Amino acid sequence: MDTQQRQILEAKVKNAISQIRPYLQQDGGDIAFVSLTDDYVVNVELQGHCGSCPYAMMTLKQNVELAIQDAIPEIKAVENINPIN
């Protein structure tokens, strides 16, 4: 992916995250965009209660990842850079 494609995709991902963020914040959590890999994997950081919640992985995969992939079909996965214990 070239620089322009990366910038466009990153902007789309950040927009999708900004639409998801209020729902996570309602429960004391948050999410931050970290990076987009050349393999179309979005790296995020789950913060606040989401960083330690036992359901965080389920929220990440069943809500966040699906919402981002729905908005941006090119995205293959969404991964948390800080593994959930």
Residue pairs with C-beta under 8 A, 6 or more apart in sequence:
1 9
1 38
1 40
6 36
9 36
9 40
9 72
9 74
9 75
10 33
10 36
12 71
12 72
13 33
13 36
13 42
13 68
13 72
13 75
14 33
15 71
16 67
16 68
16 71
16 72
17 31
17 32
17 33
17 44
17 64
17 68
19 67
20 31
20 63
20 64
20 67
20 68
21 30
21 31
23 63
24 30
24 31
24 48
24 50
24 59
25 48
27 49
27 50
27 53
28 48
28 49
28 50
29 46
29 47
29 48
29 49
29 50
29 51
29 53
29 56
30 46
30 47
30 48
30 50
31 44
31 45
31 46
31 47
31 50
31 64
32 44
32 45
32 47
33 42
33 44
34 43
34 44
34 45
34 81
35 42
35 43
36 42
36 43
37 43
39 76
40 74
40 75
40 76
40 77
41 75
41 76
41 77
41 78
41 79
42 68
42 75
42 77
42 78
42 79
43 78
43 79
43 80
43 81
44 60
44 64
44 78
44 79
44 80
44 81
45 51
45 80
45 81
45 82
46 56
46 60
46 80
46 82
46 84
50 56
50 59
51 82
51 84
52 84
52 85
53 59
53 84
56 80
56 84
57 80
57 84
60 78
60 80
61 78
64 78
65 75
65 77
65 78
68 75
68 78
69 75
69 78
